[in-house]
Amino acid sequence: MTPWIIAGSCGTGAALISWGSARLQMRWPLAILSVLLAAIALQLYLAARGQGGFHDLAAITAQTFTVIPALLGCLAGLALAALRRHPVAWRRPTGILTALALLAAAGLATATLLI
């Protein structure tokens, strides 16, 4: 399977989950998706950083073709929902958790690519 199909699937799935969560005013699916993205980004960052000077280059590739498209898909889904007047309640506890997890995932993905 080519990595571009995986990237497209990750981006499309994240966009549908984020758009659907905002559209239906369901807070937990987006919060869980963002926490999972942060956990995956952390694991891939630690693998790419490596031990004893050995870096896992496959982790950098995995970060590029899974986490980054999913983050872009979340952004696109949330933007589409906001354009359709279905904003996410960012000031609620789940909204704060979602925002922090998405920021952590983006930061870890950036740090992985800078290795």
N, C-alpha and C positions, 0 to 999 in steps of 0.2 A: 504494500500500500504506500502510495507516495505521501510525503509529509504535507503536501498542499491540500490533499483531501482531508487529512487530520486537522489541519489548521482551519479549513473551511467549516468542518463539522463543529469544532470547538467554538468558533466565532458565531456560527448560526445558532447553536444550542444556547450559548450564553445570551445572545440577543433575544431569543424567544423567551427565555426564563425571565430576564430582566424586564422586558416589555410586558409580558403576561402578568408578572408580579405587580408592576405599577398599574396596569390596566384594571386588574381585579382587586387592587388594594390589599394584596396578600404580602405581608412583610417578611415572613420567614423563608420562603424559597430564595429570595435574593440575598438575605443575610447568610444562609447556609452556603450558597454558591460562592459568595465573597470570602467566607472563612475557608472553604475548601481551596479556593484559588490561592489564598495566602499560604496555606499549609503546603500546597504543591510547590509554590514558588520558593518557599523556605527550603524544602528538601532538595530541590534542584540547585539552589544557590549553594547549599552545603556540599553537594556532590561536585559542583563545578569548582568550588574553592579547593576541594581535595585535601589530602593528608600527605605530609612529607614532600611537598612540591609536586605531587602528581595531580593534575587537573583532569576531570572527566569531561571531555569535549562533547560527549553525547548529551550531557545534562544541559549544556549551552544550546545545543540544537533542539532539545526537547522544550526548553524554556521558550525558544523562538517560535516553535510551531504549536504550542499548546496554551501556555499561560498568556502570552501577549495577544494572540487572536481572541482569546476568551475575554480579556480585559477590554479590547476594542469592541467586541460584541456587546458587552455590558454597557459600554459608553453609548453605542449606537442605539441599543434598545431603550435605555433611559432617555436619550435625546428624543427618540421618536415618541415615547410616552409623554414627555413634557410638551412636545409640539401639539399633541392631541389633548392637552389639558388634563393629563393624568400624572401629576408630579408625585414623587416619593416623599413620604413624611420623614425628612432627614433629622428632625429634632427629637424624634422618639428614640427610645433605647435601641431598638432594632436598626433604625436608620443610622445612628451613631456607630453601632457595631459594623454595619455594612460599609460605611464610609471609611472607617479605620482599617478594615480588612482589605478593601480595594486599594487604599493608599499603601498599605504594607506590601501587597502583592505587586503593585507597580514599582515600588522602591526596590524590592528584592529582584524583580525581573531586570531592572536597570542595572543594579549592582552586578548581577550575573553577566550581563553583556559587557560590562566594563572590566571584567577579569582578564 
